[in-house]
């Protein structure tokens, strides 16, 4: 009989964070008790999910503006390299043509510099007109501009042309290879990074921040480890916009921790410089339902299942800041199994 009566009384509950109808007498019979919530002023936010990567400000990436292929590969991902070391050699008909053009232009420029210097002397002596002097000077300047443009292309690509015409990619900084071709003959796509050298001690965390927490996190705030035991970095920036795909903003932090690995996703905390007022929901009032963290809020009809937007996790429970939960709120702290069963349409003996 008890099972039937409880089932009939709780039929209003569904799996959609619904109302559970229950009287005081029924609560007492089922052993369900409640507790008022506490207000906490805290600077701790988290755990927040972050993706780890190498700091691009302390990395060097190599690009080409045309297709090429690898002809020799001297280093691979994970190798440490020194500035000036040859990373690989590449083949590109377009770049080879430009290397020959660059050599020819340099020879012409040296000759034109000599002519311009002679014309400057002749102009000062009144032998030639200013127009004739200006012509040679402008031709030298035009050649220099073209040489600078070609040299810039090779420099950006990290390429040094060998004496035998080979195109060698040179390390422009010391560090660890974090991106590299896998094999000889591999094709290099235009405008795609094909080599990257990074500082292994300099990493960044791209932290997902929910809309309600954006105003709480600021540049310069301290980032704490996933177990909240020690500081590991500092917030560099906080995006004011929300991504439609993740419904979160990105805070970028520079982090230093030997346990972090690029490409991994980890949890971490932020110690905000501006403490926020939150509501503490104790651990024994929390339940998991459908992959969501919920609690059961007492109201005039019984209990309302409430999904929680957790801003931080502590040893005592979770901190939330959301509409409908405040210091006057009462939540169930015992009999949670019965209430969860009610949400699934179950009765109990």
N, C-alpha and C positions, 0 to 999 in steps of 0.2 A: 504493500500500500504506500509506503514511504516513497519508493521509487516512482510510482505512478503520479503521486501528488507533486513531487519535486519537478518531474518532467513537465507536467501541465503548467506549473507556475513559471517555468523558465523557457517556455516555448518562444517567447519574444526575442530570445538571443539568437543571433546568427553569426556567421564567420566574418561579417563585414564591420567589425568594431561596433557592435550593436548594443542596444539597451537590454539589460538583464533585469527583469521584474522580480522583486523579492522584498518581503516585509521584514520588519525587525525580528518578529517571532521566528520566521524561517531562518534568518541569519543566525540567531542564537541556537536553534536546533541543529544547524549544519556546522556550527563552530567557526563561523566567519566573523572576524574582528577587523576593525579599521583603526587608522591612525592619521592625525593631522601631519601635514608636510612642513618642512623647515625651510626658511630662507637662508641662503648662503651667499656671501660676497666672495668671489673667487677670481683669481687671475688665470687659472688653469683651464685650457680648452683642449679637448681631445678625448680619445685618440682620433686623429685625422689621418686619412689615407693619402700617402704620398708616393710618387714615382721618382726613383733615383736615376740621375744621369750625370755625366761629366760636365763640368762647368765650361760652357762654350767660350766664355771670356778668357779662359786660360788654356784653350785648345786651339789647334790649327787644323783646319779642314782644307783639302785639296780638291779643286774643281777644274774641269776643262770646258771650253766653249765649243768643242767639236768632238766627234767620235775618235777613239783611239783604242789600242789593244796593248796588253802587257807582253813584253818580250823577255824580261828578266825580273824575277821577284827575289829580293834580298832579305826582306823581313816579313813577319806575319803578326797577326793580332796577338797582343800580350807581350811582344818583344819590347825591350827598352832600347831607345836609340839616342844618339847624341847629335846635337846641331851640326849640320854639314855632312852627315852620313848619307850615303846613297840608299834610297828605299827601294827603287825599282827602275827599270828602263821601259819606255813605251815606244810604240810605232804609230805615227799619224802622218799620212801624206801631206795634209794641210799644214801641220806644224813643221814638218821638215822643209816644206817650201818657204814657210815664214822664216825658218832659221837661216836658209840660204839668202833670202831677201835681206834679213838683218845684217848678215856679214857683208853683203854688197853695199848696203846703205852706209854702214860704218866706214868702209873704204872710200866711198864717194864723199862722205861728210868730212873725213880728214883732208881730202884733196880740196874740197870746197872751203874749208876753214883756211887753208893756205892761200887760196885765191882771194878770199874776203880780206885777209890780213894784208896782202899785197895791194888790193884795190883801195883799202883804207889809207895806206901810205901814199899811193898815187893821187888819191883825192886831196889829201893834205898838201901835197906838193903842187896841186893845180893841174895835174896831167889829165885826169879824167873828171867827168861831171859827177855831181852828187847822185844823179839818177843811175849812172853806171855802177857806182859804188853800192848804192842801195839794192840794186838787182842781185848782186852776188851775196850780199848779207842776208837778203830775204830767202834766197835759195838755200843757204846754209841753215837758216832757221827752220825752213820747211822740212829739210832732211832730218834735223834734230828732233822735231815733233814726231815724225813717223818712227824714228828709232825709239823714242821714249814710249810710244804706244805699243810697239812690238815687245820691248823689254818689259813693260808692265804686264803684258799677257803671259809671258814666260815666268815672271816673278810670282804672279797670282797663282799660276799652276804649279809653282815650285820646281820648275824645269831649268836645268842647266844643260846647254848644248855641249857635248863632248867634242874633242878634236877630230874624231872620226865620224862626226855627224850624228852620234847617238843622242837620244833625248833622255837624260837622267833626271829622275825626281829626287830632290834633295831635301832632307829634314831641315826645316827652318827653325826648329826649336828642339830642345831635349825633352824627353818624356816617354810615355808608353803608347804603343800603337793600339788604338781602340777601334779602328775600322781600317780594313785593308782588303785588296783583292785576294781571292782564294787560290788562284793558279795562273800560270803562264798561259797566254792566249785569251785570257778573259777580256771581254769587251768593256770599255769605259763609256758610259752614256754621258752625253753633254749635260752640263749643269747639275750633275749628281755627284755628291762627295764620294771619292773613291779611296782616299786615305784620310785618316785623322790621327793626330798626335795630341794626347791629353796629359794633364798633370794628375797622376793617380791620387794625390792627396786633396784635390779640389773637386768637390762634387756639389750638385744642387739637388734640392728636393722640390718637386712641383706638387704642392699640397692642395687637395680638394677642400674647399671651404663652402659650407652650405650658406644660402642667402642670409639666414638669420644671424650668422657669425661674422659676416664681412666687416661690419663696423667695429667689431671687437678686436680685430687683429690689425696691427700697424707695422710699418717699416721699422726695423730695429728691435722688434720683439724677439725674445729668446726661444729657440726650438729645443725641446727636450727629447731624450731617447724614448723608444717605444715602451719601456718599462718605467718611464718618468723618473729615472734615477740620476741623470746627469745631463747638463747642457751639451748640445752637439752642433749648434749653429745659430744663425740669425736670419730673420726675415728681411729680404731685399726689396720685395714689392708685393702689392696685393692688387689684383685686378678688380675694378669696380663692376665689371660686366659678368653676366651669368651665361655659361654654356648651355645651349638647349639640349645637348645630348646627355650631359651629366647633371644638369640642374645645380651646378656649383661654379664658384669662381676659383681661380688659381692664385695661390700665394707661392712665390718663389723664395726659397731659403738657400743660403750657402751653408753647407754642412760638412763636418769633418768627423768621421767615425770609421775606424778600420773594419767594422763589421758590415758596412754598407757596400752594396754591389750595384753597379750601373745596370739598368734594365729591370731591377726588382721593384716590387711594390711593398711598402712597409707602413706600419702605423707609427705616429709620433704625436707629441703634445706641443702646444704653444703656451708659453707663459706671457700673457698679454700685459702690456704696460698700463692698460686701463681696466681695473677690476670690474667685473660685471655681477649684477645681482641675479642669482639663479635659484631654482627650487630643487632641493635634494629629495629624490625619491629613493628610499632605502632598498637595499638588495632584496630583502624578503617581501617587497611589494611588487617585484618585477616578474614578468612571465614572457615567454616566447610563444608567438602564435603566427603561423604562416610565414616564418622568417622575419617577423617584426618584433621589436621590443614593445611590450604593452604594460599598462597597469589598469586596475579597476577602480574607477572614481565613484564614490558614493554620491547618489542624488536622491530626489524625493521618491522615485519609483523603485530604486534598488541600486544597481551599479551600471555605469557606462564604461565599456571597454575603450581605452584611449591609447592610440598609437603614440609613441614618444619620439620627439626629435632631440636626441641626446647631444648636448654640447660638450660634455666632459664625463669621464668615468673616474670614480674615486673608490677607495677601499670600502666606503660606506654604502655606495650605490651609484646613481647617475644624476647629473645635473641637467636640468631642462629649463628652457625659457620659451613658453608657448601659451597661447590663449587658452583659457579654461583651466589652467593649473596654477594655483597660487597658495599663499600661506593658509587660506581658509579651506583648502581642498582636503577632503578625507579620502584615503585609499585603503583598499583591502590589504591586510598584511598576513592573513591566514585564510585557509580554504581556497587558495588560488586554483587548485586542481578542480574543485567543484565548479568554479566560475568558468574555467576554460572548457570544461565538459559541457556547460550550459551553452557556450558559444557554438559548440558542435552538435547541439541538440540531444545531448545525452542526459539520462537520469541517473540517480544514485540511490543505493540502499540506505 
